[in-house]
Amino acid sequence: MKSILLSFDIEEFDLPAEFGAEISRDDMFSIAGEGTRRILRIVNETGARVTFFVTAKFALEFPDLVREMKASGHEIASHGYSHTTFEPADLKRSREALETIIGTPVHGFRMARLAKVGKQDILDAGYDYESSLNPVWLPGRYSNFTAPLKPFRETCGLWQMPVSALPVVRFPLFWLSFKNLPLPVYLPMAKTAMSATGFFNMYSHPWEYHERAAEPRWKIPGYIVRHAGESQCGRLRRLIASLGRSGTFETFSAYLDRIQAKQ
């Protein structure tokens, strides 16, 4: 059986600001919070074990929800301190904030928008792995066409867990593809990638599962908020059901422990 590393970037809904729209703090957190609750309900009902990459700001706003995610058997990893701003000190600050809330170590990190961060800095901040590499070429976004498709160790020793892409052509299989491609097209591509690499790593965001993310006042292009709300919840259920017939859902840390034990 292959490994399915399904993850969610749990963050404050700051996306409208990227398109010049104002959004209140209450709206940012209420949309993100409700979207996260819907995701948690789905993964718990389907039995999928997943990894939540959580910003410290979200965790401090919803500590009980984050503890519930952990208590349900899922992994809590860091998505930085804030989704809007970043400085190197945030690496350690976010890990420590999350650990204080959940009471157990935090092993993984994913940078907001998969931006590049110094690998040694991440390792020095106390993390074992990162998952901020999209091994594709997207103009103006990612230039990683020759990067490995399988998990590997960076020169400093930090484990890197790449987001999945279709082999050879390097078609990206991240959240935008999951959102915009018909599922009869996306699911076979996901299974092809999983068969080729032995694992499948895809992420999405809580605001995708809340219909309010598609309100016109946020000025977000339609292809980004397509299916927002119940439609996206239904797509997630279908993804879990389909991939679950070909693989096993694991947290990132459980997968990493297993492949290291084989070495």
C-alpha positions as CSV (number, residue, x, y, z in Angstrom):
1,M,0.0,0.0,0.0
2,K,1.1,3.5,-0.8
3,S,1.2,6.4,1.7
4,I,-1.2,9.3,1.5
5,L,0.1,12.5,3.2
6,L,-3.0,14.7,3.2
7,S,-2.4,18.0,4.9
8,F,-4.1,21.4,5.5
9,D,-2.5,24.8,5.9
10,I,-4.5,26.2,8.9
11,E,-4.1,29.9,8.7
12,E,-6.0,33.2,9.2
13,F,-7.9,34.1,6.0
14,D,-5.7,37.0,4.8
15,L,-6.1,36.2,1.1
16,P,-8.4,39.2,0.3
17,A,-5.5,41.6,1.2
18,E,-3.5,40.1,-1.7
19,F,-6.2,41.4,-4.1
20,G,-6.6,44.8,-2.5
21,A,-9.7,44.1,-0.4
22,E,-10.1,45.0,3.3
23,I,-11.0,42.2,5.7
24,S,-11.6,42.5,9.4
25,R,-9.9,40.4,12.0
26,D,-13.2,38.8,12.9
27,D,-13.9,37.7,9.3
28,M,-10.3,36.4,8.9
29,F,-10.6,34.1,11.9
30,S,-14.3,33.1,11.7
31,I,-14.0,31.9,8.1
32,A,-10.7,30.1,8.9
33,G,-12.1,28.6,12.1
34,E,-15.3,27.3,10.7
35,G,-13.5,25.9,7.6
36,T,-11.1,24.0,9.9
37,R,-14.0,22.5,11.9
38,R,-15.6,21.2,8.7
39,I,-12.3,19.7,7.6
40,L,-11.8,18.0,11.0
41,R,-15.3,16.6,10.9
42,I,-14.7,15.1,7.5
43,V,-11.3,13.5,8.3
44,N,-12.6,12.1,11.6
45,E,-15.7,10.7,10.0
46,T,-13.7,9.1,7.2
47,G,-10.9,7.8,9.4
48,A,-8.2,9.6,7.5
49,R,-5.1,10.6,9.6
50,V,-3.8,14.0,8.4
51,T,-1.3,16.7,9.2
52,F,-2.4,20.2,10.1
53,F,0.2,22.9,9.5
54,V,-1.0,25.6,11.8
55,T,0.0,29.2,12.3
56,A,0.6,30.3,15.8
57,K,-1.9,33.1,15.4
58,F,-4.6,30.7,14.5
59,A,-3.6,28.3,17.4
60,L,-3.7,31.2,19.9
61,E,-7.1,32.2,18.7
62,F,-8.5,28.6,18.7
63,P,-6.4,26.7,21.3
64,D,-9.2,24.2,22.1
65,L,-9.8,23.4,18.4
66,V,-6.1,22.8,17.9
67,R,-6.0,20.5,20.9
68,E,-9.1,18.7,19.5
69,M,-7.2,18.1,16.2
70,K,-4.3,16.6,18.1
71,A,-6.5,14.5,20.4
72,S,-8.3,13.1,17.3
73,G,-5.0,11.5,16.2
74,H,-3.8,14.0,13.7
75,E,-0.4,15.7,13.6
76,I,0.1,19.4,14.4
77,A,3.0,21.0,12.5
78,S,4.0,24.7,12.1
79,H,2.9,27.0,9.4
80,G,4.8,29.9,10.9
81,Y,3.7,32.5,13.4
82,S,1.6,34.6,11.1
83,H,0.5,33.9,7.5
84,T,1.0,37.5,6.5
85,T,4.5,38.3,7.9
86,F,7.7,36.4,8.5
87,E,11.0,36.8,10.1
88,P,13.6,34.0,11.0
89,A,12.8,34.2,14.7
90,D,9.2,33.1,13.9
91,L,10.4,29.6,13.2
92,K,11.2,28.9,16.8
93,R,8.5,31.2,18.2
94,S,5.8,29.3,16.2
95,R,7.0,25.9,17.3
96,E,7.2,26.9,20.9
97,A,3.7,28.4,20.8
98,L,2.2,25.3,19.3
99,E,4.0,23.0,21.7
100,T,2.7,25.0,24.7
101,I,-0.9,24.6,23.4
102,I,-0.8,20.8,22.5
103,G,1.8,19.7,25.1
104,T,3.8,17.6,22.7
105,P,6.8,18.2,20.3
106,V,6.2,19.8,16.9
107,H,8.4,18.2,14.2
108,G,7.4,19.8,10.9
109,F,7.3,23.1,9.2
110,R,5.7,24.5,6.0
111,M,6.3,28.1,5.0
112,A,3.3,30.3,4.0
113,R,2.8,30.2,0.2
114,L,5.7,27.6,0.0
115,A,8.2,30.5,0.1
116,K,11.8,29.6,0.4
117,V,13.4,29.7,3.9
118,G,16.9,28.8,4.9
119,K,17.1,25.0,5.5
120,Q,19.7,25.3,8.3
121,D,17.5,27.9,9.9
122,I,14.6,25.5,10.0
123,L,16.7,22.7,11.4
124,D,18.3,25.0,14.0
125,A,14.8,26.1,15.1
126,G,14.1,22.5,16.2
127,Y,12.3,20.9,13.2
128,D,12.9,17.5,11.7
129,Y,11.3,18.1,8.3
130,E,9.9,20.7,6.0
131,S,7.2,20.5,3.3
132,S,7.6,23.7,1.3
133,L,8.8,22.3,-2.0
134,N,6.5,22.2,-5.0
135,P,8.7,20.4,-7.6
136,V,7.2,22.1,-10.7
137,W,7.7,25.2,-12.8
138,L,5.0,27.8,-12.5
139,P,5.9,31.2,-14.0
140,G,6.3,33.8,-11.2
141,R,5.7,31.3,-8.5
142,Y,7.8,28.1,-8.5
143,S,11.0,27.2,-10.4
144,N,11.7,23.7,-9.1
145,F,11.3,21.6,-12.2
146,T,14.3,19.4,-11.6
147,A,13.8,19.0,-7.8
148,P,13.2,15.5,-6.5
149,L,9.7,14.1,-6.5
150,K,10.4,11.9,-3.5
151,P,11.2,12.8,0.1
152,F,14.9,13.5,0.6
153,R,17.4,15.0,3.0
154,E,18.7,18.5,2.4
155,T,22.4,19.0,2.7
156,C,22.0,20.1,6.4
157,G,20.1,17.0,7.3
158,L,16.6,18.4,7.3
159,W,14.1,16.1,5.6
160,Q,12.2,17.6,2.7
161,M,8.7,16.3,1.8
162,P,7.8,17.6,-1.7
163,V,4.3,18.3,-2.7
164,S,3.2,15.8,-5.3
165,A,3.4,16.4,-9.1
166,L,2.7,14.2,-12.1
167,P,6.0,12.5,-13.0
168,V,7.9,13.5,-16.2
169,V,5.7,16.4,-17.2
170,R,5.7,17.8,-13.6
171,F,2.1,18.8,-13.7
172,P,1.3,20.2,-10.2
173,L,-1.2,18.3,-8.1
174,F,-1.6,20.9,-5.3
175,W,-4.7,22.6,-4.0
176,L,-5.4,24.7,-7.2
177,S,-5.4,21.5,-9.4
178,F,-7.6,19.7,-6.9
179,K,-10.0,22.6,-6.9
180,N,-10.2,23.2,-10.7
181,L,-9.8,19.9,-12.4
182,P,-12.8,17.6,-12.7
183,L,-12.3,14.8,-10.2
184,P,-12.4,12.0,-12.9
185,V,-9.3,13.8,-14.3
186,Y,-7.6,14.7,-11.0
187,L,-8.0,11.4,-9.2
188,P,-6.2,9.2,-11.8
189,M,-3.4,11.7,-12.0
190,A,-3.0,11.6,-8.2
191,K,-2.9,7.8,-8.3
192,T,-0.3,7.8,-11.0
193,A,1.9,10.1,-9.0
194,M,1.4,8.0,-5.9
195,S,2.2,4.8,-7.8
196,A,5.4,6.3,-9.2
197,T,6.8,7.7,-5.9
198,G,5.2,5.6,-3.3
199,F,3.4,8.5,-1.6
200,F,1.0,11.3,-2.3
201,N,1.3,14.8,-0.7
202,M,-1.5,17.3,-1.3
203,Y,-2.6,20.2,0.8
204,S,-5.5,22.7,0.9
205,H,-6.7,25.5,3.2
206,P,-9.7,25.9,5.6
207,W,-11.2,28.9,3.8
208,E,-11.7,26.7,0.7
209,Y,-14.3,24.8,2.8
210,H,-16.4,27.9,3.7
211,E,-18.8,29.5,1.2
212,R,-18.0,33.0,2.5
213,A,-14.6,32.8,0.9
214,A,-16.3,33.4,-2.4
215,E,-18.0,36.6,-1.5
216,P,-17.5,39.2,-4.2
217,R,-16.3,41.8,-1.7
218,W,-13.0,39.9,-1.3
219,K,-12.2,40.4,-5.0
220,I,-10.6,37.0,-5.2
221,P,-10.5,35.5,-8.7
222,G,-13.1,32.7,-9.3
223,Y,-10.5,30.0,-10.1
224,I,-9.1,30.4,-6.5
225,V,-12.5,30.2,-4.7
226,R,-14.2,27.7,-7.0
227,H,-16.3,25.1,-5.2
228,A,-15.9,27.1,-1.9
229,G,-18.1,25.6,0.9
230,E,-20.1,22.4,0.7
231,S,-19.0,21.6,-2.8
232,Q,-15.4,21.5,-1.7
233,C,-16.3,19.4,1.3
234,G,-17.9,16.9,-1.0
235,R,-14.8,16.8,-3.2
236,L,-12.6,16.2,-0.1
237,R,-14.8,13.2,0.8
238,R,-14.5,11.8,-2.7
239,L,-10.8,12.3,-2.7
240,I,-10.4,10.4,0.6
241,A,-12.7,7.6,-0.5
242,S,-10.9,7.2,-3.9
243,L,-7.3,7.4,-2.7
244,G,-8.0,5.3,0.3
245,R,-8.6,2.3,-1.9
246,S,-5.0,2.6,-3.2
247,G,-3.1,3.7,-0.1
248,T,-3.0,4.4,3.6
249,F,-3.4,7.9,5.2
250,E,-0.5,8.7,7.4
251,T,0.7,11.8,9.3
252,F,4.0,13.2,8.0
253,S,5.9,12.2,11.2
254,A,4.5,8.7,11.1
255,Y,5.6,8.3,7.5
256,L,9.1,9.8,8.2
257,D,9.6,7.5,11.2
258,R,8.7,4.5,9.0
259,I,11.1,5.3,6.1
260,Q,13.9,6.2,8.5
261,A,13.5,2.8,10.3
262,K,14.0,1.1,6.9
263,Q,17.3,2.8,6.3
